[in-house]
Each structure stands twice: as structure tokens, then as C-alpha cells.
Amino acid sequence: MIKIIAIGKKTDYDQQIKEYLKRLDNYFKINFVFINHSKEHNENARKLESKEILKHIKEDDYLILLDERGKELDNFELTKIFENKKNICLIIGGPYGVDDELRKKCDFIWSLGKLVYSYEISRLIVVEQIYRSQTISKNHPYHHK
């Protein structure tokens, strides 16, 4: 199972996300946990939102944080990260990111690239990349080499 904890609310991209979630039903379930944006700014927002995120993390979760300062991966590297992990928890922070306490708890910090995306677009990209990773691991023709 993969849990995606995301700051923000459901958006217009949700229909596209649902399409990938249907496809992923053949592999495993993805559960979303949505946390409202803090009304604070900068460090205060980071602390409050990180505190809320931590409430949804279990001790045995393999934590992956999305952050533009993380490591960029190709599809095969990402597939290897998802292999043999039981409880994956992906974290998509708010506009100010997460605090250092939460960052230090993460097992891996993943960058979608040097560009920063809105949380709506990030969620769609992440779900599509999870689907792509699963098709690679199952030798499905979705991903072309």
C-alpha cells in the first residue's frame, strides 16, 4: 500500500488522478490523506503543517518526501525504490515545504526536477509515476524503453 499525504484539497486534476488509481488497483491501493493549508506563513506554516503530517505517519512507514532539493531519478531508479517496500508514505508539503524535524525522519527525498510544481500538478505527476513504476516492474508495455 502507498499512502500519499498532501497539503491542500481536492482539485480539477482529481479526475485524471482517479484514472491512474483505477489502473493501479491491479497492483495495490493508494490512499490519499489531505491536510488543509495552514493560515500561517513561512516557518510557522512549515511547523504547523509538518505537525499535522506526522500524525498520519506510522513507525514502519518508508517515508518519501517530495522536495525540489531531493534526488532526481529516472523511471528505473524509482521502480527500484518502490520494490520490496511494504508501507510507503509519500509526503507532498505545502508551499513552504516541511520542517527539518520531518525532513530528518524521511528515508528518501525525491525531486521531480529543478522546477517547482503546484501541489495539484505534483499529485498527478506522482500518481502517474507510481503507475509507470508498476508497469515497468511487471513488464507492461506502458513504458517504452
Summary of the structure (lengths in Angstrom):
residues: 145
radius of gyration: 14.7
end to end distance: 26.6
largest distance: 45.7
contacts: 419
relative contact order: 0.24
helix: 39%
strand: 23%
